[in-house]
Amino acid sequence: KHAENMYYFSELALTLNAPENGTAPTDSRRRPDQRLMENGRWDEANAEKQRLEEKQRLSRKRREAEAARATEDGTPYDPYKPLWFERKKDPVTQELAHVYKGGYWESKEKQDWSLCPDIF
């Protein structure tokens, strides 16, 4: 009903970004720029998006600098690894895929998000 007012999205599509209590602080539904946009605060949303992108760029530059220093010093460097997934070769397609390695549901049950980085 009234789909024309919601860009003809299905009910499922309209609720995919709905906030949910108890999710990780890195959950994309917590993106502050997205919330601002959904509330019609376009200028603030755009400024927040720019801030988040710059934060991501700085984080990547820091990791690259750490890797370069480790290479120069000859010390081991442990590259960034996602918390909940690992890259593995799919036995059928032979392509690299991100496979869930566990831990998320246990952290959610305990509400222990201490391993999560500050991405927002």
Sequence and secondary structure as in RCSB ss.txt:
>XXXX:A:sequence
KHAENMYYFSELALTLNAPENGTAPTDSRRRPDQRLMENGRWDEANAEKQRLEEKQRLSRKRREAEAARATEDGT
PYDPYKPLWFERKKDPVTQELAHVYKGGYWESKEKQDWSLCPDIF
>XXXX:A:secstr
  GGGGTT  HHHHHTT   TT  TT GGG HHHHHHHTT HHHHHHHHHHHHHHHHHHHHHHHHHHHHHHHHT 
       SSEEEEE TTT  EEEEE S HHHHHHHT  TT     
